[in-house]
């Protein structure tokens, strides 16, 4: 089964988002973490779930719904 590996840069971005949300609404930060974690876990069983990035064929983007908008995670799989 594929594994999700979060790069150091991605981990910094996730932490930056968490700190931003946590300062405004700790419960929202917790819910966002859960939403992101669930979508990352889904990649382990369905790595092709994201759509291809048009100008970067080696990458895919995974939409992560949260609130009125959400997040997009860029990833690749081998």
PyMOL Python script that loads the backbone (N, CA, C, O; Angstrom):
from pymol import cmd

cmd.read_pdbstr("""\
ATOM      1  N   UNK A   1       0.851  -1.176   0.000  1.00  0.00           N
ATOM      2  CA  UNK A   1       0.000   0.000   0.000  1.00  0.00           C
ATOM      3  C   UNK A   1       0.896   1.239   0.000  1.00  0.00           C
ATOM      4  O   UNK A   1       1.904   1.270   0.706  1.00  0.00           O
ATOM      5  N   UNK A   2       0.536   2.269  -0.792  1.00  0.00           N
ATOM      6  CA  UNK A   2       1.324   3.507  -0.810  1.00  0.00           C
ATOM      7  C   UNK A   2       1.336   4.183   0.565  1.00  0.00           C
ATOM      8  O   UNK A   2       0.411   4.026   1.361  1.00  0.00           O
ATOM      9  N   UNK A   3       2.401   4.932   0.819  1.00  0.00           N
ATOM     10  CA  UNK A   3       2.512   5.717   2.052  1.00  0.00           C
ATOM     11  C   UNK A   3       2.500   7.196   1.695  1.00  0.00           C
ATOM     12  O   UNK A   3       3.000   7.594   0.643  1.00  0.00           O
ATOM     13  N   UNK A   4       1.935   7.993   2.564  1.00  0.00           N
ATOM     14  CA  UNK A   4       1.984   9.444   2.396  1.00  0.00           C
ATOM     15  C   UNK A   4       3.213   9.946   3.144  1.00  0.00           C
ATOM     16  O   UNK A   4       3.363   9.708   4.343  1.00  0.00           O
ATOM     17  N   UNK A   5       4.081  10.638   2.432  1.00  0.00           N
ATOM     18  CA  UNK A   5       5.277  11.229   3.023  1.00  0.00           C
ATOM     19  C   UNK A   5       5.154  12.737   2.861  1.00  0.00           C
ATOM     20  O   UNK A   5       5.082  13.242   1.740  1.00  0.00           O
ATOM     21  N   UNK A   6       5.132  13.443   3.956  1.00  0.00           N
ATOM     22  CA  UNK A   6       5.012  14.900   3.932  1.00  0.00           C
ATOM     23  C   UNK A   6       6.418  15.491   3.925  1.00  0.00           C
ATOM     24  O   UNK A   6       7.213  15.224   4.826  1.00  0.00           O
ATOM     25  N   UNK A   7       6.722  16.288   2.912  1.00  0.00           N
ATOM     26  CA  UNK A   7       8.048  16.904   2.825  1.00  0.00           C
ATOM     27  C   UNK A   7       8.215  17.953   3.932  1.00  0.00           C
ATOM     28  O   UNK A   7       7.241  18.398   4.540  1.00  0.00           O
ATOM     29  N   UNK A   8       9.458  18.328   4.172  1.00  0.00           N
ATOM     30  CA  UNK A   8       9.735  19.344   5.193  1.00  0.00           C
ATOM     31  C   UNK A   8       9.040  20.664   4.854  1.00  0.00           C
ATOM     32  O   UNK A   8       8.498  21.327   5.737  1.00  0.00           O
ATOM     33  N   UNK A   9       9.057  21.041   3.580  1.00  0.00           N
ATOM     34  CA  UNK A   9       8.391  22.277   3.168  1.00  0.00           C
ATOM     35  C   UNK A   9       6.888  22.217   3.374  1.00  0.00           C
ATOM     36  O   UNK A   9       6.274  23.189   3.814  1.00  0.00           O
ATOM     37  N   UNK A  10       6.302  21.076   3.056  1.00  0.00           N
ATOM     38  CA  UNK A  10       4.859  20.911   3.254  1.00  0.00           C
ATOM     39  C   UNK A  10       4.518  20.931   4.740  1.00  0.00           C
ATOM     40  O   UNK A  10       3.508  21.510   5.142  1.00  0.00           O
ATOM     41  N   UNK A  11       5.357  20.302   5.551  1.00  0.00           N
ATOM     42  CA  UNK A  11       5.126  20.296   6.999  1.00  0.00           C
ATOM     43  C   UNK A  11       5.169  21.720   7.553  1.00  0.00           C
ATOM     44  O   UNK A  11       4.372  22.075   8.421  1.00  0.00           O
ATOM     45  N   UNK A  12       6.100  22.534   7.050  1.00  0.00           N
ATOM     46  CA  UNK A  12       6.167  23.934   7.491  1.00  0.00           C
ATOM     47  C   UNK A  12       4.897  24.689   7.080  1.00  0.00           C
ATOM     48  O   UNK A  12       4.367  25.485   7.855  1.00  0.00           O
ATOM     49  N   UNK A  13       4.416  24.438   5.867  1.00  0.00           N
ATOM     50  CA  UNK A  13       3.190  25.088   5.413  1.00  0.00           C
ATOM     51  C   UNK A  13       1.987  24.672   6.236  1.00  0.00           C
ATOM     52  O   UNK A  13       1.154  25.507   6.588  1.00  0.00           O
ATOM     53  N   UNK A  14       1.890  23.391   6.546  1.00  0.00           N
ATOM     54  CA  UNK A  14       0.793  22.906   7.384  1.00  0.00           C
ATOM     55  C   UNK A  14       0.860  23.528   8.774  1.00  0.00           C
ATOM     56  O   UNK A  14      -0.164  23.917   9.336  1.00  0.00           O
ATOM     57  N   UNK A  15       2.062  23.620   9.324  1.00  0.00           N
ATOM     58  CA  UNK A  15       2.220  24.213  10.651  1.00  0.00           C
ATOM     59  C   UNK A  15       1.854  25.692  10.637  1.00  0.00           C
ATOM     60  O   UNK A  15       1.243  26.193  11.580  1.00  0.00           O
ATOM     61  N   UNK A  16       2.226  26.387   9.572  1.00  0.00           N
ATOM     62  CA  UNK A  16       1.890  27.805   9.436  1.00  0.00           C
ATOM     63  C   UNK A  16       0.362  27.983   9.400  1.00  0.00           C
ATOM     64  O   UNK A  16      -0.176  28.878  10.052  1.00  0.00           O
ATOM     65  N   UNK A  17      -0.321  27.137   8.646  1.00  0.00           N
ATOM     66  CA  UNK A  17      -1.792  27.193   8.591  1.00  0.00           C
ATOM     67  C   UNK A  17      -2.396  26.899   9.960  1.00  0.00           C
ATOM     68  O   UNK A  17      -3.325  27.579  10.397  1.00  0.00           O
ATOM     69  N   UNK A  18      -1.861  25.879  10.634  1.00  0.00           N
ATOM     70  CA  UNK A  18      -2.384  25.505  11.949  1.00  0.00           C
ATOM     71  C   UNK A  18      -2.230  26.660  12.935  1.00  0.00           C
ATOM     72  O   UNK A  18      -3.167  26.984  13.664  1.00  0.00           O
ATOM     73  N   UNK A  19      -1.050  27.281  12.960  1.00  0.00           N
ATOM     74  CA  UNK A  19      -0.814  28.387  13.892  1.00  0.00           C
ATOM     75  C   UNK A  19      -1.725  29.577  13.585  1.00  0.00           C
ATOM     76  O   UNK A  19      -2.236  30.225  14.499  1.00  0.00           O
ATOM     77  N   UNK A  20      -1.925  29.858  12.303  1.00  0.00           N
ATOM     78  CA  UNK A  20      -2.813  30.954  11.908  1.00  0.00           C
ATOM     79  C   UNK A  20      -4.233  30.694  12.410  1.00  0.00           C
ATOM     80  O   UNK A  20      -4.848  31.562  13.030  1.00  0.00           O
ATOM     81  N   UNK A  21      -4.745  29.496  12.138  1.00  0.00           N
ATOM     82  CA  UNK A  21      -6.103  29.170  12.577  1.00  0.00           C
ATOM     83  C   UNK A  21      -6.201  29.099  14.092  1.00  0.00           C
ATOM     84  O   UNK A  21      -7.173  29.576  14.677  1.00  0.00           O
ATOM     85  N   UNK A  22      -5.202  28.509  14.726  1.00  0.00           N
ATOM     86  CA  UNK A  22      -5.228  28.328  16.175  1.00  0.00           C
ATOM     87  C   UNK A  22      -5.311  29.675  16.897  1.00  0.00           C
ATOM     88  O   UNK A  22      -5.967  29.783  17.933  1.00  0.00           O
ATOM     89  N   UNK A  23      -4.654  30.691  16.359  1.00  0.00           N
ATOM     90  CA  UNK A  23      -4.691  32.020  16.977  1.00  0.00           C
ATOM     91  C   UNK A  23      -6.084  32.639  16.897  1.00  0.00           C
ATOM     92  O   UNK A  23      -6.467  33.425  17.764  1.00  0.00           O
ATOM     93  N   UNK A  24      -6.837  32.287  15.864  1.00  0.00           N
ATOM     94  CA  UNK A  24      -8.167  32.857  15.668  1.00  0.00           C
ATOM     95  C   UNK A  24      -9.268  31.990  16.269  1.00  0.00           C
ATOM     96  O   UNK A  24     -10.224  32.498  16.855  1.00  0.00           O
ATOM     97  N   UNK A  25      -9.120  30.667  16.116  1.00  0.00           N
ATOM     98  CA  UNK A  25     -10.170  29.743  16.559  1.00  0.00           C
ATOM     99  C   UNK A  25      -9.564  28.352  16.736  1.00  0.00           C
ATOM    100  O   UNK A  25      -9.456  27.604  15.764  1.00  0.00           O
ATOM    101  N   UNK A  26      -9.167  27.991  17.954  1.00  0.00           N
ATOM    102  CA  UNK A  26      -8.528  26.688  18.183  1.00  0.00           C
ATOM    103  C   UNK A  26      -9.376  25.498  17.719  1.00  0.00           C
ATOM    104  O   UNK A  26      -8.834  24.501  17.241  1.00  0.00           O
ATOM    105  N   UNK A  27     -10.680  25.595  17.856  1.00  0.00           N
ATOM    106  CA  UNK A  27     -11.541  24.493  17.420  1.00  0.00           C
ATOM    107  C   UNK A  27     -11.504  24.361  15.900  1.00  0.00           C
ATOM    108  O   UNK A  27     -11.498  23.245  15.381  1.00  0.00           O
ATOM    109  N   UNK A  28     -11.480  25.469  15.189  1.00  0.00           N
ATOM    110  CA  UNK A  28     -11.363  25.421  13.727  1.00  0.00           C
ATOM    111  C   UNK A  28     -10.027  24.811  13.327  1.00  0.00           C
ATOM    112  O   UNK A  28      -9.960  24.046  12.365  1.00  0.00           O
ATOM    113  N   UNK A  29      -8.970  25.139  14.049  1.00  0.00           N
ATOM    114  CA  UNK A  29      -7.655  24.552  13.761  1.00  0.00           C
ATOM    115  C   UNK A  29      -7.703  23.038  13.933  1.00  0.00           C
ATOM    116  O   UNK A  29      -7.133  22.299  13.130  1.00  0.00           O
ATOM    117  N   UNK A  30      -8.379  22.583  14.974  1.00  0.00           N
ATOM    118  CA  UNK A  30      -8.499  21.137  15.206  1.00  0.00           C
ATOM    119  C   UNK A  30      -9.286  20.480  14.074  1.00  0.00           C
ATOM    120  O   UNK A  30      -8.879  19.440  13.555  1.00  0.00           O
ATOM    121  N   UNK A  31     -10.410  21.083  13.690  1.00  0.00           N
ATOM    122  CA  UNK A  31     -11.240  20.521  12.617  1.00  0.00           C
ATOM    123  C   UNK A  31     -10.493  20.503  11.284  1.00  0.00           C
ATOM    124  O   UNK A  31     -10.611  19.548  10.517  1.00  0.00           O
ATOM    125  N   UNK A  32      -9.730  21.554  11.011  1.00  0.00           N
ATOM    126  CA  UNK A  32      -8.945  21.591   9.771  1.00  0.00           C
ATOM    127  C   UNK A  32      -7.919  20.467   9.770  1.00  0.00           C
ATOM    128  O   UNK A  32      -7.724  19.807   8.750  1.00  0.00           O
ATOM    129  N   UNK A  33      -7.267  20.247  10.899  1.00  0.00           N
ATOM    130  CA  UNK A  33      -6.296  19.156  11.001  1.00  0.00           C
ATOM    131  C   UNK A  33      -6.931  17.806  10.736  1.00  0.00           C
ATOM    132  O   UNK A  33      -6.341  16.959  10.064  1.00  0.00           O
ATOM    133  N   UNK A  34      -8.126  17.601  11.257  1.00  0.00           N
ATOM    134  CA  UNK A  34      -8.850  16.345  11.025  1.00  0.00           C
ATOM    135  C   UNK A  34      -9.189  16.200   9.542  1.00  0.00           C
ATOM    136  O   UNK A  34      -8.993  15.132   8.964  1.00  0.00           O
ATOM    137  N   UNK A  35      -9.697  17.268   8.925  1.00  0.00           N
ATOM    138  CA  UNK A  35     -10.066  17.218   7.501  1.00  0.00           C
ATOM    139  C   UNK A  35      -8.852  16.910   6.632  1.00  0.00           C
ATOM    140  O   UNK A  35      -8.930  16.087   5.719  1.00  0.00           O
ATOM    141  N   UNK A  36      -7.738  17.566   6.913  1.00  0.00           N
ATOM    142  CA  UNK A  36      -6.518  17.336   6.139  1.00  0.00           C
ATOM    143  C   UNK A  36      -6.015  15.916   6.356  1.00  0.00           C
ATOM    144  O   UNK A  36      -5.640  15.238   5.399  1.00  0.00           O
ATOM    145  N   UNK A  37      -6.005  15.467   7.590  1.00  0.00           N
ATOM    146  CA  UNK A  37      -5.551  14.105   7.892  1.00  0.00           C
ATOM    147  C   UNK A  37      -6.385  13.041   7.199  1.00  0.00           C
ATOM    148  O   UNK A  37      -5.846  12.047   6.712  1.00  0.00           O
ATOM    149  N   UNK A  38      -7.685  13.240   7.153  1.00  0.00           N
ATOM    150  CA  UNK A  38      -8.563  12.261   6.484  1.00  0.00           C
ATOM    151  C   UNK A  38      -8.274  12.183   4.989  1.00  0.00           C
ATOM    152  O   UNK A  38      -8.232  11.094   4.415  1.00  0.00           O
ATOM    153  N   UNK A  39      -8.076  13.334   4.365  1.00  0.00           N
ATOM    154  CA  UNK A  39      -7.796  13.325   2.923  1.00  0.00           C
ATOM    155  C   UNK A  39      -6.428  12.721   2.639  1.00  0.00           C
ATOM    156  O   UNK A  39      -6.267  11.990   1.661  1.00  0.00           O
ATOM    157  N   UNK A  40      -5.432  13.018   3.486  1.00  0.00           N
ATOM    158  CA  UNK A  40      -4.118  12.407   3.310  1.00  0.00           C
ATOM    159  C   UNK A  40      -4.222  10.892   3.462  1.00  0.00           C
ATOM    160  O   UNK A  40      -3.599  10.152   2.701  1.00  0.00           O
ATOM    161  N   UNK A  41      -5.000  10.425   4.431  1.00  0.00           N
ATOM    162  CA  UNK A  41      -5.165   8.985   4.636  1.00  0.00           C
ATOM    163  C   UNK A  41      -5.813   8.340   3.417  1.00  0.00           C
ATOM    164  O   UNK A  41      -5.481   7.207   3.067  1.00  0.00           O
ATOM    165  N   UNK A  42      -6.724   9.042   2.775  1.00  0.00           N
ATOM    166  CA  UNK A  42      -7.381   8.516   1.580  1.00  0.00           C
ATOM    167  C   UNK A  42      -6.384   8.290   0.448  1.00  0.00           C
ATOM    168  O   UNK A  42      -6.560   7.381  -0.364  1.00  0.00           O
ATOM    169  N   UNK A  43      -5.345   9.107   0.392  1.00  0.00           N
ATOM    170  CA  UNK A  43      -4.320   8.932  -0.643  1.00  0.00           C
ATOM    171  C   UNK A  43      -3.632   7.575  -0.543  1.00  0.00           C
ATOM    172  O   UNK A  43      -3.155   7.051  -1.549  1.00  0.00           O
ATOM    173  N   UNK A  44      -3.575   7.003   0.651  1.00  0.00           N
ATOM    174  CA  UNK A  44      -2.909   5.709   0.813  1.00  0.00           C
ATOM    175  C   UNK A  44      -3.661   4.593   0.094  1.00  0.00           C
ATOM    176  O   UNK A  44      -3.049   3.621  -0.348  1.00  0.00           O
ATOM    177  N   UNK A  45      -4.967   4.721  -0.025  1.00  0.00           N
ATOM    178  CA  UNK A  45      -5.750   3.685  -0.702  1.00  0.00           C
ATOM    179  C   UNK A  45      -6.183   4.092  -2.106  1.00  0.00           C
ATOM    180  O   UNK A  45      -6.538   3.239  -2.920  1.00  0.00           O
ATOM    181  N   UNK A  46      -6.156   5.384  -2.391  1.00  0.00           N
ATOM    182  CA  UNK A  46      -6.589   5.874  -3.709  1.00  0.00           C
ATOM    183  C   UNK A  46      -5.666   6.998  -4.171  1.00  0.00           C
ATOM    184  O   UNK A  46      -6.091   8.152  -4.227  1.00  0.00           O
ATOM    185  N   UNK A  47      -4.413   6.685  -4.505  1.00  0.00           N
ATOM    186  CA  UNK A  47      -3.450   7.737  -4.835  1.00  0.00           C
ATOM    187  C   UNK A  47      -3.786   8.535  -6.099  1.00  0.00           C
ATOM    188  O   UNK A  47      -3.255   9.630  -6.285  1.00  0.00           O
ATOM    189  N   UNK A  48      -4.637   8.023  -6.954  1.00  0.00           N
ATOM    190  CA  UNK A  48      -5.003   8.745  -8.176  1.00  0.00           C
ATOM    191  C   UNK A  48      -6.218   9.646  -7.985  1.00  0.00           C
ATOM    192  O   UNK A  48      -6.734  10.195  -8.959  1.00  0.00           O
ATOM    193  N   UNK A  49      -6.680   9.807  -6.756  1.00  0.00           N
ATOM    194  CA  UNK A  49      -7.901  10.571  -6.506  1.00  0.00           C
ATOM    195  C   UNK A  49      -7.775  12.044  -6.904  1.00  0.00           C
ATOM    196  O   UNK A  49      -8.759  12.656  -7.320  1.00  0.00           O
ATOM    197  N   UNK A  50      -6.592  12.608  -6.781  1.00  0.00           N
ATOM    198  CA  UNK A  50      -6.397  14.012  -7.152  1.00  0.00           C
ATOM    199  C   UNK A  50      -6.343  14.180  -8.658  1.00  0.00           C
ATOM    200  O   UNK A  50      -6.069  13.233  -9.396  1.00  0.00           O
ATOM    201  N   UNK A  51      -6.608  15.394  -9.098  1.00  0.00           N
ATOM    202  CA  UNK A  51      -6.561  15.639 -10.543  1.00  0.00           C
ATOM    203  C   UNK A  51      -5.156  16.090 -10.939  1.00  0.00           C
ATOM    204  O   UNK A  51      -4.445  16.691 -10.135  1.00  0.00           O
ATOM    205  N   UNK A  52      -4.757  15.799 -12.179  1.00  0.00           N
ATOM    206  CA  UNK A  52      -3.436  16.229 -12.644  1.00  0.00           C
ATOM    207  C   UNK A  52      -3.328  17.755 -12.670  1.00  0.00           C
ATOM    208  O   UNK A  52      -4.303  18.449 -12.958  1.00  0.00           O
ATOM    209  N   UNK A  53      -2.146  18.263 -12.369  1.00  0.00           N
ATOM    210  CA  UNK A  53      -1.882  19.705 -12.456  1.00  0.00           C
ATOM    211  C   UNK A  53      -1.520  19.985 -13.916  1.00  0.00           C
ATOM    212  O   UNK A  53      -0.566  19.400 -14.429  1.00  0.00           O
ATOM    213  N   UNK A  54      -2.263  20.870 -14.599  1.00  0.00           N
ATOM    214  CA  UNK A  54      -2.073  21.064 -16.038  1.00  0.00           C
ATOM    215  C   UNK A  54      -0.634  21.326 -16.487  1.00  0.00           C
ATOM    216  O   UNK A  54      -0.169  20.689 -17.432  1.00  0.00           O
ATOM    217  N   UNK A  55       0.069  22.231 -15.848  1.00  0.00           N
ATOM    218  CA  UNK A  55       1.414  22.586 -16.311  1.00  0.00           C
ATOM    219  C   UNK A  55       2.533  21.812 -15.626  1.00  0.00           C
ATOM    220  O   UNK A  55       3.708  22.012 -15.933  1.00  0.00           O
ATOM    221  N   UNK A  56       2.174  20.938 -14.707  1.00  0.00           N
ATOM    222  CA  UNK A  56       3.169  20.137 -13.978  1.00  0.00           C
ATOM    223  C   UNK A  56       2.717  18.679 -13.986  1.00  0.00           C
ATOM    224  O   UNK A  56       2.141  18.212 -13.004  1.00  0.00           O
ATOM    225  N   UNK A  57       2.965  17.956 -15.067  1.00  0.00           N
ATOM    226  CA  UNK A  57       2.404  16.613 -15.222  1.00  0.00           C
ATOM    227  C   UNK A  57       2.839  15.606 -14.158  1.00  0.00           C
ATOM    228  O   UNK A  57       2.185  14.577 -13.987  1.00  0.00           O
ATOM    229  N   UNK A  58       3.929  15.881 -13.440  1.00  0.00           N
ATOM    230  CA  UNK A  58       4.366  14.944 -12.404  1.00  0.00           C
ATOM    231  C   UNK A  58       3.586  15.124 -11.099  1.00  0.00           C
ATOM    232  O   UNK A  58       3.710  14.311 -10.183  1.00  0.00           O
ATOM    233  N   UNK A  59       2.785  16.190 -11.016  1.00  0.00           N
ATOM    234  CA  UNK A  59       2.039  16.482  -9.790  1.00  0.00           C
ATOM    235  C   UNK A  59       0.540  16.304  -9.979  1.00  0.00           C
ATOM    236  O   UNK A  59       0.009  16.391 -11.086  1.00  0.00           O
ATOM    237  N   UNK A  60      -0.116  16.053  -8.858  1.00  0.00           N
ATOM    238  CA  UNK A  60      -1.571  16.004  -8.797  1.00  0.00           C
ATOM    239  C   UNK A  60      -1.994  16.951  -7.681  1.00  0.00           C
ATOM    240  O   UNK A  60      -1.198  17.280  -6.801  1.00  0.00           O
ATOM    241  N   UNK A  61      -3.253  17.387  -7.720  1.00  0.00           N
ATOM    242  CA  UNK A  61      -3.750  18.239  -6.644  1.00  0.00           C
ATOM    243  C   UNK A  61      -4.968  17.598  -6.004  1.00  0.00           C
ATOM    244  O   UNK A  61      -5.869  17.096  -6.676  1.00  0.00           O
ATOM    245  N   UNK A  62      -4.961  17.635  -4.695  1.00  0.00           N
ATOM    246  CA  UNK A  62      -6.021  17.035  -3.898  1.00  0.00           C
ATOM    247  C   UNK A  62      -6.799  18.149  -3.214  1.00  0.00           C
ATOM    248  O   UNK A  62      -6.242  18.893  -2.406  1.00  0.00           O
ATOM    249  N   UNK A  63      -8.078  18.267  -3.533  1.00  0.00           N
ATOM    250  CA  UNK A  63      -8.924  19.266  -2.883  1.00  0.00           C
ATOM    251  C   UNK A  63      -9.296  18.768  -1.491  1.00  0.00           C
ATOM    252  O   UNK A  63      -9.673  17.610  -1.308  1.00  0.00           O
ATOM    253  N   UNK A  64      -9.182  19.663  -0.516  1.00  0.00           N
ATOM    254  CA  UNK A  64      -9.514  19.343   0.873  1.00  0.00           C
ATOM    255  C   UNK A  64     -10.553  20.363   1.315  1.00  0.00           C
ATOM    256  O   UNK A  64     -10.222  21.502   1.647  1.00  0.00           O
ATOM    257  N   UNK A  65     -11.803  19.943   1.314  1.00  0.00           N
ATOM    258  CA  UNK A  65     -12.877  20.847   1.691  1.00  0.00           C
ATOM    259  C   UNK A  65     -12.826  21.199   3.166  1.00  0.00           C
ATOM    260  O   UNK A  65     -12.625  20.335   4.020  1.00  0.00           O
ATOM    261  N   UNK A  66     -13.013  22.485   3.452  1.00  0.00           N
ATOM    262  CA  UNK A  66     -13.068  22.938   4.840  1.00  0.00           C
ATOM    263  C   UNK A  66     -13.745  24.296   4.867  1.00  0.00           C
ATOM    264  O   UNK A  66     -13.292  25.234   4.211  1.00  0.00           O
ATOM    265  N   UNK A  67     -14.814  24.402   5.614  1.00  0.00           N
ATOM    266  CA  UNK A  67     -15.542  25.665   5.702  1.00  0.00           C
ATOM    267  C   UNK A  67     -16.095  26.069   4.348  1.00  0.00           C
ATOM    268  O   UNK A  67     -16.546  25.224   3.574  1.00  0.00           O
ATOM    269  N   UNK A  68     -16.059  27.351   4.067  1.00  0.00           N
ATOM    270  CA  UNK A  68     -16.595  27.866   2.809  1.00  0.00           C
ATOM    271  C   UNK A  68     -15.648  27.650   1.641  1.00  0.00           C
ATOM    272  O   UNK A  68     -16.044  27.817   0.487  1.00  0.00           O
ATOM    273  N   UNK A  69     -14.413  27.286   1.918  1.00  0.00           N
ATOM    274  CA  UNK A  69     -13.449  27.073   0.832  1.00  0.00           C
ATOM    275  C   UNK A  69     -12.667  25.791   1.085  1.00  0.00           C
ATOM    276  O   UNK A  69     -13.183  24.705   0.820  1.00  0.00           O
ATOM    277  N   UNK A  70     -11.470  25.880   1.575  1.00  0.00           N
ATOM    278  CA  UNK A  70     -10.680  24.686   1.852  1.00  0.00           C
ATOM    279  C   UNK A  70      -9.232  24.870   1.470  1.00  0.00           C
ATOM    280  O   UNK A  70      -8.714  25.986   1.433  1.00  0.00           O
ATOM    281  N   UNK A  71      -8.594  23.762   1.189  1.00  0.00           N
ATOM    282  CA  UNK A  71      -7.166  23.737   0.891  1.00  0.00           C
ATOM    283  C   UNK A  71      -6.928  22.876  -0.340  1.00  0.00           C
ATOM    284  O   UNK A  71      -7.788  22.090  -0.738  1.00  0.00           O
ATOM    285  N   UNK A  72      -5.758  23.030  -0.933  1.00  0.00           N
ATOM    286  CA  UNK A  72      -5.328  22.171  -2.031  1.00  0.00           C
ATOM    287  C   UNK A  72      -3.943  21.652  -1.680  1.00  0.00           C
ATOM    288  O   UNK A  72      -3.041  22.431  -1.371  1.00  0.00           O
ATOM    289  N   UNK A  73      -3.778  20.347  -1.728  1.00  0.00           N
ATOM    290  CA  UNK A  73      -2.473  19.732  -1.479  1.00  0.00           C
ATOM    291  C   UNK A  73      -1.912  19.243  -2.805  1.00  0.00           C
ATOM    292  O   UNK A  73      -2.584  18.515  -3.537  1.00  0.00           O
ATOM    293  N   UNK A  74      -0.696  19.638  -3.114  1.00  0.00           N
ATOM    294  CA  UNK A  74      -0.007  19.125  -4.301  1.00  0.00           C
ATOM    295  C   UNK A  74       0.777  17.890  -3.888  1.00  0.00           C
ATOM    296  O   UNK A  74       1.403  17.870  -2.828  1.00  0.00           O
ATOM    297  N   UNK A  75       0.742  16.859  -4.729  1.00  0.00           N
ATOM    298  CA  UNK A  75       1.455  15.633  -4.396  1.00  0.00           C
ATOM    299  C   UNK A  75       1.850  14.895  -5.660  1.00  0.00           C
ATOM    300  O   UNK A  75       1.378  15.199  -6.755  1.00  0.00           O
ATOM    301  N   UNK A  76       2.708  13.937  -5.486  1.00  0.00           N
ATOM    302  CA  UNK A  76       3.054  13.022  -6.577  1.00  0.00           C
ATOM    303  C   UNK A  76       3.082  11.621  -5.994  1.00  0.00           C
ATOM    304  O   UNK A  76       3.266  11.437  -4.791  1.00  0.00           O
ATOM    305  N   UNK A  77       2.899  10.649  -6.851  1.00  0.00           N
ATOM    306  CA  UNK A  77       3.026   9.269  -6.385  1.00  0.00           C
ATOM    307  C   UNK A  77       3.768   8.472  -7.431  1.00  0.00           C
ATOM    308  O   UNK A  77       3.734   8.773  -8.624  1.00  0.00           O
ATOM    309  N   UNK A  78       4.435   7.453  -6.948  1.00  0.00           N
ATOM    310  CA  UNK A  78       5.270   6.626  -7.829  1.00  0.00           C
ATOM    311  C   UNK A  78       4.657   5.255  -7.992  1.00  0.00           C
ATOM    312  O   UNK A  78       5.211   4.411  -8.696  1.00  0.00           O
TER     313      UNK A  78
END
""", "prot")
cmd.dss("prot")
cmd.show_as("cartoon", "prot")
cmd.util.cbc("prot")
cmd.orient("prot")
